[in-house]
Amino acid sequence: MDFLKHKLICDLLQAVFVKGACCLLTAMFIGISLLAWVASSFANEPAPDLGQIKRVAVLYSEPLDFPATVVTERGIREALLNNTTFHVQMFAEYLDLSRFRDLKQRNALASLLEQRYAKEGTDLIISVDVPAANFLLERAESALPGIPIIMCSISEVLRERLETSPLRKRTCAVFEPANGADFVKSALSLKPNVKHAVLITGAFENDELRAADLRKTLQALGNRLQLLDLAGLSIGNLIESVRKLPPDAVIFYSTFFVDGNGRSFVPREVLKIISDQAPVPVFGPYEQYLGYGIVGGSLTSLGLQGKKAGEMAIHVLQGESPSAIPFDYGEDTCITAFDWRQLQR
C-alpha cells in the first residue's frame, strides 16, 4: 500500500473517530472502503500456484513445548510458506525421542511414519535436531524409501556418518556452526582470571554429540584451565556440584535432555536451575538460552537454522538433487547478544 493510500486512510479515520462528524452508517461505509483498499494493495502480488501442491513432512526430535522446536519451526515455516512458486502443505511430527527411547517405541514410530508418508506422495522430509537425524539414518531406507531429506540443526560430528550413508544421495544438511573455540575465547575474555572450566551436559545421545566440540576445545586448554566435566550426572548430583564450585570457575552449559538416572528434561529449564544455584557465570551456545541464565556472546540461532533449511527445501522442491546441494555449515546462523544482568555477575 503506497503513501497516498496511507494518508487518505488516516484522514478518513480522523474524520470518523476524532471529529465525531459521521454517523454509524457512514463509519460502516468507510470501513468497507478501507477493506477494499487493503485488498487492492495485495492484488498485484504473486500468489503460490495452487495447482502445484508440495507435501513436506517435518520430523521434530522433541515436542512443541521445547523452545528449540518452536523457534526452528518458525524459521522453516517462514521460508516455505512465503515462497510464490508453489503451495506447500506441511505436516509436523513431534517425535519426542528424548523421552521415548526404547526399541519398541522406535519400531512403532517407524511403522507410523511409513504408513503416513511413504505411500502418500510426500515430496520432502525435513528432520530437526540430532535424534531425528539419527532415526532417519537408521530407518529411512526401509520406512521412507526414495523421499528427499534435509537434516536441520545437526552437529558436525554427524557429517562423516552422513557422507558414508546410503541416504547421502537423497540428503542435504544444515549443520550447527562448530564455533566452540570462538565461544570459549569470548567467555574467557569476559572473565580472564578463570582457572576452572566446568562442562555441563546430559546423558542422552543428543547431549553427548552436541558437547563434543565444546569438550574438545576445553581439553585443548589444559595448560591454562582445569576441566571439571560434569556430564551425565543425575539432576540432584549436578545441582549439588554446582553449588560447591570455586569462585575462579566458569560454567559452559551445552544441553541437558536426559540425566544420569534416565529422567527427561527441557534443557532451558535445567539451565535456569543451574544459573540460580551457581556462584559463577554461565555461558551457553544458543540464542533461546538468553534470558534464562547465560551471559551471552556468539549464539547459534535455531530460527536462522530453520530458515536455512526452508530455503534449501525450496531448491529441492523445484527439482534440484539433494546430493548436488553442498552442506551448509551454518556460519551465518549466529547472532551476538548479551544479558546485561548476567554481565554484572
Secondary structure per residue as TSV (DSSP state, phi and psi in degrees):
chain	resnum	aa	ss	phi	psi
A	1	M	-	360.0	127.2
A	2	D	-	-82.2	177.9
A	3	F	H	-62.4	-41.1
A	4	L	H	-63.3	-38.0
A	5	K	H	-65.1	-41.8
A	6	H	H	-57.2	-46.9
A	7	K	H	-63.2	-43.8
A	8	L	H	-65.9	-41.7
A	9	I	H	-61.8	-44.4
A	10	C	H	-61.1	-42.3
A	11	D	H	-63.6	-40.4
A	12	L	H	-65.6	-43.2
A	13	L	H	-63.4	-38.0
A	14	Q	I	-63.6	-41.5
A	15	A	I	-63.4	-38.5
A	16	V	I	-79.0	-48.9
A	17	F	I	-99.8	-17.9
A	18	V	I	-101.2	-50.5
A	19	K	S	-79.8	-18.7
A	20	G	-	64.6	27.0
A	21	A	-	-87.2	-9.2
A	22	C	S	-116.3	148.9
A	23	C	-	-82.8	175.6
A	24	L	H	-60.0	-39.7
A	25	L	H	-63.4	-40.7
A	26	T	H	-64.9	-40.8
A	27	A	H	-61.3	-39.9
A	28	M	H	-64.6	-40.1
A	29	F	H	-61.7	-44.4
A	30	I	H	-66.2	-37.8
A	31	G	H	-60.8	-42.3
A	32	I	H	-64.1	-38.6
A	33	S	H	-63.7	-40.7
A	34	L	H	-61.0	-42.9
A	35	L	H	-61.0	-37.8
A	36	A	H	-65.0	-41.8
A	37	W	H	-64.2	-42.1
A	38	V	H	-61.3	-44.5
A	39	A	H	-61.9	-40.5
A	40	S	H	-67.1	-26.9
A	41	S	H	-67.1	-22.3
A	42	F	T	-102.6	2.1
A	43	A	T	-63.5	-34.8
A	44	N	T	-91.6	0.7
A	45	E	S	-79.6	137.9
A	46	P	-	-67.3	141.6
A	47	A	-	-113.0	153.3
A	48	P	-	-59.2	144.1
A	49	D	-	-74.3	106.6
A	50	L	T	-68.9	-11.7
A	51	G	T	-76.4	-20.1
A	52	Q	S	-107.4	100.5
A	53	I	E	-106.5	124.4
A	54	K	E	-110.2	128.8
A	55	R	E	-97.4	120.9
A	56	V	E	-123.9	124.3
A	57	A	E	-103.3	125.8
A	58	V	E	-108.7	120.9
A	59	L	E	-103.6	104.3
A	60	Y	E	-89.4	134.9
A	61	S	S	-63.9	-34.8
A	62	E	S	-121.2	166.5
A	63	P	-	-73.1	175.2
A	64	L	T	-71.1	-16.3
A	65	D	T	-83.4	2.6
A	66	F	S	-88.3	126.2
A	67	P	H	-55.3	-37.2
A	68	A	H	-62.3	-36.6
A	69	T	H	-63.4	-44.4
A	70	V	H	-61.5	-48.9
A	71	V	H	-72.7	-34.9
A	72	T	H	-68.0	-41.9
A	73	E	H	-60.6	-40.3
A	74	R	H	-60.1	-42.6
A	75	G	H	-66.3	-42.0
A	76	I	H	-62.8	-47.4
A	77	R	H	-64.1	-38.5
A	78	E	H	-58.7	-44.8
A	79	A	H	-72.7	-43.3
A	80	L	H	-72.7	-46.5
A	81	L	H	-80.2	-12.7
A	82	N	T	-91.9	-0.1
A	83	N	-	-73.3	151.7
A	84	T	S	-113.6	13.0
A	85	T	S	-90.3	-40.3
A	86	F	S	-152.6	167.0
A	87	H	E	-89.9	128.6
A	88	V	E	-103.8	124.0
A	89	Q	E	-101.6	111.5
A	90	M	E	-100.0	139.8
A	91	F	E	-123.9	129.0
A	92	A	E	-111.1	131.5
A	93	E	E	-123.0	121.2
A	94	Y	E	-101.6	98.1
A	95	L	-	-73.8	-24.7
A	96	D	-	55.3	46.8
A	97	L	T	-74.2	-18.8
A	98	S	T	-78.9	-18.2
A	99	R	T	-99.9	-32.9
A	100	F	-	-114.9	92.6
A	101	R	-	-109.5	-9.9
A	102	D	S	-78.7	163.2
A	103	L	H	-62.4	-38.8
A	104	K	H	-60.9	-43.5
A	105	Q	H	-63.8	-40.9
A	106	R	H	-68.9	-37.2
A	107	N	H	-62.4	-43.5
A	108	A	H	-65.0	-38.4
A	109	L	H	-65.8	-43.3
A	110	A	H	-60.3	-41.5
A	111	S	H	-64.3	-42.1
A	112	L	H	-62.1	-46.8
A	113	L	H	-65.3	-36.7
A	114	E	I	-62.4	-44.8
A	115	Q	I	-64.3	-37.1
A	116	R	I	-80.8	-35.5
A	117	Y	I	-123.8	-23.8
A	118	A	I	-69.1	-30.0
A	119	K	T	-117.7	16.8
A	120	E	T	-116.4	23.5
A	121	G	T	67.1	36.3
A	122	T	-	-69.6	131.2
A	123	D	-	-90.3	-24.3
A	124	L	E	-162.7	145.6
A	125	I	E	-119.0	132.1
A	126	I	E	-115.0	124.4
A	127	S	E	-103.4	146.1
A	128	V	E	-122.6	122.8
A	129	D	S	85.0	167.2
A	130	V	H	-64.0	-47.5
A	131	P	H	-59.1	-41.6
A	132	A	H	-65.9	-37.3
A	133	A	H	-64.1	-45.7
A	134	N	H	-61.3	-39.5
A	135	F	H	-60.2	-43.9
A	136	L	H	-68.1	-39.1
A	137	L	H	-60.4	-31.1
A	138	E	H	-87.4	-33.9
A	139	R	H	-120.4	-15.9
A	140	A	H	-66.2	-32.6
A	141	E	H	-60.4	-37.8
A	142	S	H	-93.4	-38.6
A	143	A	H	-87.9	-32.2
A	144	L	S	-133.5	60.6
A	145	P	T	-67.9	138.4
A	146	G	T	78.9	-10.6
A	147	I	-	-81.9	129.7
A	148	P	-	-59.2	148.6
A	149	I	E	-132.9	139.6
A	150	I	E	-121.2	126.3
A	151	M	E	-101.4	124.9
A	152	C	E	-116.2	144.6
A	153	S	E	56.3	54.2
A	154	I	E	-116.4	155.1
A	155	S	-	-72.4	145.3
A	156	E	G	-65.4	-14.4
A	157	V	G	-59.7	-26.2
A	158	L	G	-82.6	-5.4
A	159	R	H	-59.5	-48.1
A	160	E	H	-63.2	-40.8
A	161	R	H	-63.2	-40.3
A	162	L	H	-67.5	-41.1
A	163	E	H	-59.6	-35.9
A	164	T	T	-95.5	2.6
A	165	S	S	-85.0	148.6
A	166	P	G	-59.6	-20.7
A	167	L	G	-70.7	-18.1
A	168	R	G	-57.1	-33.8
A	169	K	G	-66.3	-15.3
A	170	R	G	-128.8	21.3
A	171	T	E	-133.2	137.8
A	172	C	E	-127.1	171.0
A	173	A	E	-148.8	150.0
A	174	V	E	-113.3	111.0
A	175	F	E	-90.3	150.2
A	176	E	-	-73.0	143.7
A	177	P	-	-63.1	134.0
A	178	A	-	-85.8	75.0
A	179	N	-	-110.3	31.4
A	180	G	H	-57.3	-40.4
A	181	A	H	-64.3	-46.1
A	182	D	H	-65.5	-38.0
A	183	F	H	-61.9	-48.1
A	184	V	H	-68.0	-40.8
A	185	K	H	-59.7	-42.7
A	186	S	H	-62.9	-42.4
A	187	A	H	-64.8	-43.1
A	188	L	H	-71.2	-24.7
A	189	S	H	-70.1	-26.8
A	190	L	H	-82.4	-24.4
A	191	K	S	-138.4	77.3
A	192	P	T	-69.6	-18.0
A	193	N	T	-93.0	19.0
A	194	V	-	-68.3	138.8
A	195	K	-	-118.1	-18.0
A	196	H	E	-126.9	124.9
A	197	A	E	-104.0	122.0
A	198	V	E	-106.4	118.8
A	199	L	E	-100.1	124.5
A	200	I	E	-119.0	124.4
A	201	T	-	-155.7	162.6
A	202	G	-	-87.4	-165.0
A	203	A	S	-109.7	3.0
A	204	F	S	-81.8	160.8
A	205	E	H	-56.4	-38.6
A	206	N	H	-65.2	-42.0
A	207	D	H	-59.5	-47.7
A	208	E	H	-64.6	-43.8
A	209	L	H	-68.2	-40.8
A	210	R	H	-68.7	-28.4
A	211	A	H	-84.4	-8.8
A	212	A	H	-59.7	-48.4
A	213	D	H	-65.9	-40.6
A	214	L	H	-66.2	-43.0
A	215	R	H	-62.6	-42.4
A	216	K	H	-60.8	-41.9
A	217	T	H	-64.4	-44.4
A	218	L	H	-68.2	-37.5
A	219	Q	H	-64.2	-32.4
A	220	A	T	-69.6	-14.4
A	221	L	T	-99.1	23.6
A	222	G	T	-58.6	-27.0
A	223	N	T	-78.1	-11.1
A	224	R	T	-115.2	-36.1
A	225	L	-	-125.0	145.0
A	226	Q	E	-93.3	123.4
A	227	L	E	-86.2	124.1
A	228	L	E	-106.7	103.4
A	229	D	E	-91.8	108.1
A	230	L	-	-105.0	35.5
A	231	A	T	-74.4	140.5
A	232	G	T	72.9	17.3
A	233	L	-	-78.4	161.8
A	234	S	-	-68.5	156.9
A	235	I	H	-62.5	-35.8
A	236	G	H	-66.0	-46.8
A	237	N	H	-65.8	-34.6
A	238	L	H	-64.3	-47.9
A	239	I	H	-61.7	-42.2
A	240	E	H	-62.7	-40.9
A	241	S	H	-66.4	-39.1
A	242	V	H	-64.4	-40.3
A	243	R	H	-61.1	-26.9
A	244	K	T	-97.1	7.9
A	245	L	-	-66.5	144.1
A	246	P	-	-71.8	157.7
A	247	P	T	-67.4	-16.2
A	248	D	T	-94.2	23.3
A	249	A	E	-105.9	161.7
A	250	V	E	-140.1	142.4
A	251	I	E	-99.4	133.4
A	252	F	E	-112.7	108.5
A	253	Y	E	-101.4	123.8
A	254	S	-	-96.3	-89.5
A	255	T	-	-142.0	163.8
A	256	F	-	-149.0	79.6
A	257	F	S	-83.6	-38.1
A	258	V	B	-140.1	136.1
A	259	D	-	-92.6	-179.5
A	260	G	T	-64.5	-16.6
A	261	N	T	-96.3	4.5
A	262	G	S	86.3	5.9
A	263	R	-	-79.6	141.7
A	264	S	B	-95.4	146.2
A	265	F	-	-142.8	161.6
A	266	V	-	-91.5	119.5
A	267	P	H	-52.7	-38.6
A	268	R	H	-68.3	-31.6
A	269	E	H	-69.8	-38.7
A	270	V	H	-65.6	-40.1
A	271	L	H	-55.4	-45.4
A	272	K	H	-61.2	-41.3
A	273	I	H	-62.6	-46.0
A	274	I	H	-61.1	-46.6
A	275	S	H	-61.9	-40.3
A	276	D	H	-66.4	-31.4
A	277	Q	H	-92.8	-20.0
A	278	A	-	-79.8	137.7
A	279	P	S	-86.9	5.1
A	280	V	S	-132.3	165.0
A	281	P	-	-65.8	153.3
A	282	V	E	-122.1	133.3
A	283	F	E	-119.1	140.6
A	284	G	-	-142.4	158.2
A	285	P	S	-93.1	-0.1
A	286	Y	B	-118.1	144.0
A	287	E	G	-60.1	-38.1
A	288	Q	G	-70.0	-9.1
A	289	Y	G	-79.4	-19.5
A	290	L	T	-63.4	130.4
A	291	G	T	94.3	-3.2
A	292	Y	T	-120.9	18.1
A	293	G	T	126.8	-11.0
A	294	I	-	-88.6	157.1
A	295	V	-	-73.7	-44.3
A	296	G	E	121.1	-162.5
A	297	G	E	131.1	-144.6
A	298	S	E	-84.6	113.6
A	299	L	E	-119.9	136.2
A	300	T	E	-73.5	127.6
A	301	S	-	-96.5	111.7
A	302	L	H	-71.3	-23.1
A	303	G	H	-63.4	-44.2
A	304	L	H	-68.3	-34.1
A	305	Q	H	-60.7	-45.7
A	306	G	H	-63.2	-40.6
A	307	K	H	-63.0	-40.3
A	308	K	H	-58.8	-45.9
A	309	A	H	-63.1	-39.8
A	310	G	H	-63.9	-40.5
A	311	E	H	-66.3	-39.2
A	312	M	H	-63.9	-38.1
A	313	A	H	-61.4	-37.3
A	314	I	H	-58.3	-42.6
A	315	H	H	-63.0	-42.6
A	316	V	H	-66.0	-42.2
A	317	L	H	-68.1	-21.7
A	318	Q	T	-84.2	-1.6
A	319	G	T	112.4	-2.3
A	320	E	-	-74.4	138.5
A	321	S	-	-72.5	132.0
A	322	P	G	-57.4	-33.9
A	323	S	G	-68.9	-19.6
A	324	A	G	-87.8	-8.2
A	325	I	S	-92.9	122.3
A	326	P	-	-63.1	149.1
A	327	F	-	-59.8	143.1
A	328	D	B	-103.2	121.2
A	329	Y	-	-94.7	11.7
A	330	G	-	68.8	22.8
A	331	E	T	-60.3	-30.4
A	332	D	T	-104.3	27.0
A	333	T	S	-110.6	24.2
A	334	C	E	-109.8	149.7
A	335	I	E	-124.2	159.5
A	336	T	E	-112.6	119.6
A	337	A	E	-154.3	152.9
A	338	F	E	-135.5	153.5
A	339	D	-	-99.8	112.3
A	340	W	H	-59.1	-36.3
A	341	R	H	-62.7	-40.1
A	342	Q	H	-75.2	-29.2
A	343	L	H	-62.1	-29.3
A	344	Q	T	-68.4	-19.2
A	345	R	-	-76.7	360.0
